[in-house]
Amino acid sequence: MPITNSAKLMDGRALARRMLEATRVKVEKIQASAGVTPTLATVLVGDDRASATYVRMKRKRCEDVGMKSLALELPLGTTTSQLVAEVKKLADDAAVHGILVQHPVPAPIDKRAAFEMIPVDKDVDGVTSATLGRVILGMPAFPSCTPAGIMQLLREYNVELDGAHAIVIGRSPILGRPMASMLINAQATVTLCHSRTRSLPSLVRNADVVIAAVGKPRFVRGGWIKVGAVVIDAGYNEGNVGDVDFEGALEPASLITPVPGGVGPMTIATLIDHTAEAAARQVGVPL
């Protein structure tokens, strides 16, 4: 008799709401103890509509928890040196506790040069090389928000990572690579793959946890998923489509994130919480 299964949805929206409420409490404590309101500075270059929407969402969540948001919008044609200079001003501003340079940054700007201008203690989006190194080594840092949010989801749903085989599809420095490191630090055995990995379907079929972050719609097919696997879809493509064939993966998976409503809300909630934590450390308020 074939094994059948009905996947349980991992509700990122519900968990994000609880996280934001907890962050609100932290903000109130910082305000009461130090008279300081945590502030996130967002830097947007160019006129990409999707990026502008994401920045508005992040600023709105700041306001929802009582934090301040400072918006810096730079025109298309901004040079690398101009962007670096603006980020340096924010880095030197004691009233700014977290800095987010919205990516993608339009070419030909050297985004890495801009990222590296962010001090580690204000790198709430986990984009600097220093932060990535700390994450790899398991040292204190604010890791990239999407993998950090995914780890929160895995903990919320009691996913056992110790000894589990996890596969991460995607190797970006702000998602796939820190995700693999965080899973390794949680005692998982990790295979880091990408869209050009040979025999990818057979690798996925052996995984207990599948994290798709490849940036291609429905790239991971339902037939690749092992029965009982946990499936995290960190992709978002036009038409509210993720990187996983959601309908095809529903039957074999034990847990799966929807798109939207899974990883996305967790990313933003993690960013806001990181900013509150950064402010607390900078002004010396224990949380």
C-alpha positions in Angstrom: 0.0 0.0 0.0 1.5 3.4 -1.0 2.4 5.8 1.8 0.2 9.0 1.8 0.6 12.1 3.7 -1.0 15.5 4.2 1.4 18.4 4.7 0.8 20.8 7.5 1.3 24.5 6.5 3.9 26.4 8.4 2.2 29.7 9.2 4.8 32.4 8.9 2.3 35.2 9.3 1.1 34.0 12.7 4.6 33.5 14.0 5.7 36.9 12.7 2.8 38.6 14.5 3.9 37.1 17.8 7.5 38.1 17.1 6.5 41.7 16.4 4.5 41.9 19.5 7.5 40.7 21.5 9.6 43.3 19.7 7.1 46.0 20.7 7.8 45.0 24.3 11.5 45.3 23.8 11.1 48.8 22.2 9.0 50.0 25.1 11.7 48.8 27.5 14.5 50.6 25.6 12.4 53.8 25.6 11.7 53.5 29.3 15.2 52.7 30.3 17.3 54.9 28.0 14.8 57.4 26.5 15.8 56.1 23.1 13.6 54.9 20.2 15.2 52.2 18.1 15.7 53.5 14.5 16.1 51.7 11.3 17.5 53.5 8.3 16.5 52.2 4.9 18.5 53.0 1.8 16.8 52.7 -1.6 18.7 53.3 -4.9 16.8 53.7 -8.1 13.1 53.3 -9.0 12.5 49.5 -8.8 8.9 49.1 -7.9 9.3 45.8 -6.1 12.2 47.2 -4.0 10.2 50.3 -3.1 7.3 48.1 -2.0 9.5 46.0 0.2 11.0 49.1 1.8 7.5 50.5 2.5 6.5 47.2 4.2 9.6 47.3 6.4 9.0 50.9 7.4 5.4 50.1 8.2 6.4 47.3 10.5 8.8 49.6 12.3 6.0 52.0 13.0 3.7 49.1 14.1 6.1 48.3 17.0 6.8 51.9 18.0 10.2 52.2 16.2 11.4 55.0 14.0 12.3 54.5 10.3 14.5 56.8 8.4 14.2 56.6 4.6 17.0 57.6 2.3 16.0 57.4 -1.4 18.8 57.9 -4.0 18.2 58.4 -7.7 19.1 56.0 -10.5 22.6 57.0 -11.6 23.9 57.2 -8.1 27.6 56.2 -8.1 29.3 53.7 -5.8 31.2 56.5 -4.1 28.0 58.5 -3.5 26.2 55.5 -2.0 29.2 54.6 0.2 29.3 58.2 1.5 25.6 58.2 2.4 25.9 54.8 4.2 29.0 56.2 6.0 26.9 59.1 7.3 24.3 56.6 8.7 27.0 54.5 10.2 28.4 57.5 12.1 24.9 58.7 13.3 24.3 57.5 16.9 20.6 58.0 16.4 20.5 55.2 13.8 20.7 51.7 15.2 20.2 49.6 12.1 21.0 50.1 8.4 19.4 48.3 5.5 20.6 48.8 2.0 17.8 47.4 -0.1 19.0 44.9 -2.6 19.2 44.4 -5.5 21.3 47.5 -5.9 21.2 48.7 -9.5 24.3 48.2 -11.7 27.0 49.4 -12.1 27.1 50.2 -8.3 29.5 48.0 -6.3 27.0 46.8 -3.7 29.7 45.0 -1.7 31.5 48.3 -1.2 28.2 49.8 0.2 27.5 46.8 2.4 31.0 46.8 3.9 30.5 50.4 5.1 27.8 49.2 7.5 29.3 48.6 11.0 28.7 45.0 12.4 26.7 46.3 15.3 24.3 48.1 12.8 24.3 45.3 10.2 20.7 44.2 11.1 20.3 42.6 7.6 23.4 40.4 7.9 25.1 41.5 4.6 28.7 42.3 5.6 31.6 39.9 5.3 32.3 40.3 9.0 28.8 39.2 9.9 28.9 36.2 7.5 32.1 35.1 9.0 30.6 35.3 12.5 27.6 33.3 11.4 29.8 30.6 9.9 31.8 30.4 13.2 28.7 30.5 15.4 29.7 33.8 16.9 27.2 36.5 18.0 25.9 38.5 15.1 22.8 39.5 13.3 22.5 36.9 10.6 20.8 37.5 7.3 17.1 37.9 8.0 15.6 35.3 5.7 17.7 32.3 7.0 17.3 33.6 10.6 13.6 33.7 10.0 13.6 30.2 8.6 15.5 28.9 11.7 12.7 30.5 13.8 10.1 28.7 11.8 11.9 25.4 12.2 12.1 25.8 15.9 8.4 26.9 16.1 7.4 23.6 14.4 9.8 21.5 16.4 11.7 20.3 13.4 14.6 18.1 14.6 17.8 19.2 13.0 20.3 17.3 15.0 21.6 14.6 12.6 19.1 15.5 9.9 20.1 15.7 6.2 19.2 19.2 5.0 19.6 20.4 1.4 19.8 24.1 0.6 19.3 25.0 -3.1 20.8 28.4 -3.7 24.2 29.8 -2.8 23.7 33.5 -2.4 25.8 35.2 0.3 22.6 36.6 2.0 20.5 33.4 1.9 21.9 30.1 0.8 25.4 30.3 2.3 24.4 31.6 5.7 21.5 29.2 5.7 23.8 26.3 5.3 26.1 27.6 8.1 23.2 28.0 10.5 21.9 24.5 9.8 25.4 23.1 10.3 25.7 24.9 13.6 22.4 23.2 14.6 24.0 19.9 14.0 22.4 19.1 10.6 24.3 17.4 7.8 24.0 19.9 4.9 24.3 19.7 1.2 24.5 23.1 -0.5 23.3 23.0 -4.1 22.3 25.3 -6.9 20.5 25.3 -10.2 23.5 23.7 -12.0 24.1 20.9 -9.5 24.2 17.5 -11.2 21.7 14.9 -10.2 19.8 17.4 -8.1 16.5 15.5 -8.0 18.2 12.4 -6.5 19.9 14.6 -3.9 16.7 16.2 -2.9 14.9 12.8 -2.6 17.3 11.9 0.3 16.8 15.1 2.3 14.8 15.4 5.5 14.7 19.2 5.2 14.6 21.0 1.8 15.2 24.7 1.6 14.6 26.2 -1.8 16.1 29.6 -2.6 17.1 29.3 -6.2 15.0 32.1 -7.7 13.2 30.0 -10.3 9.4 29.4 -10.2 8.4 25.9 -9.3 12.0 24.7 -9.8 11.7 22.0 -7.1 9.2 19.4 -8.3 6.9 17.5 -6.0 8.3 14.2 -7.2 11.6 15.1 -5.8 10.4 15.4 -2.2 10.9 12.5 0.2 7.8 11.4 2.2 7.8 13.1 5.5 10.3 15.8 4.5 10.0 19.4 5.7 9.9 21.9 2.8 10.8 25.5 3.2 10.2 27.7 0.1 12.2 30.9 0.3 11.5 31.9 -3.2 9.1 34.5 -4.5 8.3 34.9 -8.2 5.8 36.8 -10.2 2.2 35.7 -9.5 2.8 34.7 -5.9 4.7 31.6 -7.0 7.5 30.1 -5.0 10.6 28.0 -6.0 8.7 24.8 -5.1 5.9 23.1 -7.0 3.6 23.7 -4.0 0.7 21.5 -5.1 3.1 18.6 -6.1 4.9 18.8 -2.7 1.8 18.9 -0.5 1.3 15.2 -0.5 4.8 13.9 0.4 5.8 16.7 2.7 5.1 16.7 6.4 5.5 20.4 6.8 5.6 23.1 4.1 5.7 26.9 3.8 3.1 28.6 1.6 4.0 31.4 -0.8 3.0 34.0 0.2 2.6 33.7 4.0 5.5 31.5 4.9 9.0 32.8 4.8 8.3 36.4 3.7 6.7 37.7 6.9 9.4 36.0 9.0 12.1 37.9 7.1 10.6 41.3 7.9 9.8 40.4 11.5 13.4 39.3 12.0 14.7 42.5 10.6 12.6 44.6 13.0 13.6 42.4 15.9 17.3 42.7 15.0 17.0 46.5 15.0 15.5 46.5 18.4 18.2 44.2 19.7 20.9 46.4 18.0 19.5 49.5 19.7 19.5 47.8 23.1 23.1 46.8 22.8 24.2 50.2 21.6 22.5 52.0 24.5 23.3 49.4 27.1 19.8 48.2 27.9 19.7 44.4 28.7 16.7 42.6 27.2 
